[in-house]
Amino acid sequence: MPALPRRARRVTLLAFSLLALLAAPASAQKTDVVRLVNGDALTCEITLLDRGRLQVSTDHLGTVNIEWDKVVSVTANRVFRVETSGGLRLLGRLATSEPQHLDVVQETGPVTVDHLDVVYIVPIGQSFWRQLDGALDLGLSYTQSSGIAQLNFSTNATYRRPNLQLSASASSYLTAEENGDDTSRHAVELVAARNFAQQWWWLLQGGFMRNQELGYDVRSTVSAGVGHYVARSNRSTLAVGGGLSTSREVPTEGEATQQLDGLLSIRQSYFTYDTPKTDISMTVNMYPGLSEWGRVRIELDAKLKREIVKDFTVGFSIYDSYDNRPPTEDARKNDVGLSLTVGWTF
């Protein structure tokens, strides 16, 4: 085999040197150590703890999700942000002085917290994609005797930063009847929450909705207020919020109107990662009228999902939209939908 020319050898050597430099940081990052109750130890890169699940990256197993209550100790020399169920926020390296207790080593010294009190861990400087999670769900049903077909689709994604959480969700419910009119409900919501005190956060949300069953083609809403975690653990969360909301409605009949309402919000979720994994969530938003005194609107969305194989789920979803004074005369005051879904989480 003929020898490579000198210039080609130099280029090849430089290329391998650059690859080695690029690969070195990725290998160097996997120096965190997680020990489990069964005695196993993983050398890895801790990427996130949230909702009772510790996510780590390993060289040979890829991304691994570990139930937090199965972890005995954690050691990591990088800087992390740690949050507890009581609203305490800490910044420091991770160590363990006694089993199932976490030491957050700050500049002023270590702070020790019980594992069960830790609800959120994220490395400082974590990349965008590793702080993003969400789900896609699809449901379809058809009844031949009634000639009714239903299709629903929903998706949501959440991006987390140390003091900021951004969420986006969208859903569509379509109903087709052989002997009747087709109906649909579409909704898009964006939510931003920024912490300003233990267990308290500023809330800003906006959205668009279409529901001709309740007498409007489009309703756009912008709301602002404050929220508070009533309870937060590695199994469940309960948050409440309140504020003001303004909306613009385009009814199916008549002129568009502008409304000013109050906002009362409840968000509850329960989750477990013991097999089979289960996720139950419910959101209720109530809008008591201020510019139209006596009018009340309520939007409820709830989901129950169980994992069947890795990252794939089956479940039920239900929505209930209520308006005691719909914008179009003779429109329905209540619209309820229930669907069986299959989904994928990411």
C-alpha positions, 0 to 999 in steps of 0.5 A: 500500500503506497504511503500517504503524501506528507501533506495528506498525513498532516491533514489526517493527523489534524483531523484526528486531533480535532475529533479527539478534542471534540470527543474529550468533553463528552467523555469527561462529562460522564463522571457523576455517580449514582448508587441504587438501593440494590447496590448497583452504581452508574457512572453517568451524566445527570441530566434532570430530576423531575416528577420523581424520575432521575434521567441520566446519560451513560456511554453504554446504555444511552439515556436511562430513567431511574425512579428517584426513590430507588436512588441511595446516593448521588455524587457530581462535581458540576453545579446543579440547581436543586428544588425541594417540596418546601420551595427551597432553591439551592445551587451547588455540587452534589454529594451524599454524607448518609444514605438517601440524603442529598448534600448540596455543596454551596460556597457557604457550605453543604446543605443536607436535604432528605431525598423525598423532599427533593423534587427538581434537579437540573445542571446549570447550563443544560442544553435546550433539548434536554430541558424539553419534554412533552407528549403526542396523543391520538384518538379515533372512534366510529360507531356504525349504528349511529354513523358518528366518527370522532377524531382527536389529537393533542400535543404538549411540550414544556421547557424548564429553566431554573426560574422559568417554565414555558408550556405549549399545548394544542388539541383538536376534536372533530366529530362527523355525523352521516345524518347531521352537521360536523362539529369541531373544537380546537384549542391552543394555549401558551403558558409562562411561569416565573418564580419570584418567591418560594412556591410562588410564581408570576403567571402569563398565559394566552390562547385561541379556541374555536367551538361552534357548539358554544356559539363562537368561531374564535375566542382569543384570551390573554391572562396574567396573575400569580400562582402558588404550589399548594403541594409538590412532591415526587408523586403529585403536584397541586397548584392554584392561580388567580388574576385577570383575563381579557378576551375577544370573541367572534360569535357564529352570529353577530359582532365581535365583542371584548370581555374582561374577566377574572381568572381562577385556575387549578392544576393537579397531577399525579404520576408514578414510574413504578410499572405500569407507569401512570400519569393523571392530570387535570386543569380547570380554568374559571372565568367569572365575568367582570365587564359582563357581570354574572357570566361564568365560563369554565374550561376543564381538561383531564387525562389518564395515561398508562405506559404499555411499552417504553414511551408509548401510552394508552389512556382517556382524555376528557374536556368540558366547556361551559358558558352560562351565557353563550355569545350566540342565541340558542347555542349550547351552554355545555360541551363535553368530549371523551376519547380513548387515546394512544400516545408517545412521550418525549 
